[in-house]
């Protein structure tokens, strides 16, 4: 993290003191230097200021921080294997600018701007698209993650306005260990699940693995994607804090969090509820996906997680779970009048291991993990000739499931603000298809058959 804002006058004063000390404590006259020393120093300082980053004013601070997170990922889809270089989207590379200014003893105001950087997308690449850019150029490059201002009171809490995450952001991903940066135990799509399903005979489906997790790839119960929003956060009391947000177009959520220590354990936890009530913005969040529903969609979700670390032994457990309910999935044209349509998605996941500083280099983390998802239909179809479609006709995705188990190791290098990591995951899935006729999924049902997926990711994150 870099702090900006050295005062020009202060630099001049320090230079003058240094000049005096260099002369053994005896003042040095301008004539001794063959000219006006102060004028020379002013000119040199002006040259330095012209070539350095500086703030626009001295009233508001500026801190620049971020990290670089690049990795290699090897994958095997049962028919083909390959090795790609990617930006690790579990915590992608980014740079942030944060500032604040005191208003009085209780109040302060500030801002945050954060820019994400992807050179190749670890959750969007596939067998024919090494970085994810062919499917969508926006999958790589720069993206604006945050841009908002805030006012904060020690006694009343904080209010923020602008592009930001919701109150329930990361509510299912609470994590006190190094794995949060390279192997999220809840958000498994970030590690290679843009790869497409592979049939036993080697055919490549149009469906990606991430489409089997609520279509968007986001786990049920997790907070809304970043949006134009207003958010309020309470002060922390006895380790507890609450927050609420409203954003376009159109969601609201509330969350309760806790962080503290008890009897040698470090504990963090969160629980939250979110409701989305508009068919515009939520068409990538709800199963219904805004497909001709003659009224606003309504999705509700509930999720939470906790992380517990035993400080002396380093043993830890991370656990998360969530559920989403889509009230209007059975009113979409694709599922209107179709019997047996489920309206819920759910998941649970666990990660456990040991994280301890065995030697001075930094903390070592060794862990295992398991993830389980089961989902309601999504309003998405695949063609009659798709590699995993046995029906011979257009088919709707009627039911899905994803199971993941994995192991990994990480080593912190404190002197370089760096973590080096290696992770392995094995992915299995279930897919039930239902035939479509006349635009309605009222045909026969069949189970799709496809290969498992193996993923190995190794890389490093360096913070600045």
Buried (B, 14 or more C-beta within 10 A) or exposed (E): EEEBBBEBEEBBEEBBEEBEEEEEEEEBEEEEEEEEBEEBBBEEBEEEEEEEEEBEEEEBBBBBBBBBBBBBBBBBBBBEEEEBBBBBBBBBBBBBBBBBBEEEEEBBBBBBBBBBBBBBBBBBBBBEBBBBBEBEEEBBEEBEBBBBEBBBBEEEBBBBEBBBBBBBBBBBBBBBBBBBBBBBBBBBBBBBBBBBBBBEEEBBBBBBBBBBBBBBBBBBBBBBBBBBBBBBBBBBEEBBBBBBBBBEEBBBBBBBBBBEEEEEBBBBBBBBBBBBBBBEBBBEBBBBBBBBBEEBBBBBBBBBBBBBBBEEEBBBBBBBBBBBBBBBBBBBEBBBEBEEBBBBBBBBBBBBBBBBEEEEEBBBBBBEBBBBBBBBBBBBBBEEEBBBBEBEBBBBBBBBBBBBBBBBBBBBBEEEBBBBBBBBBBBEBBBBBBBBEEEBBBBEBBEBEBBEBBBBBBBBBBBE
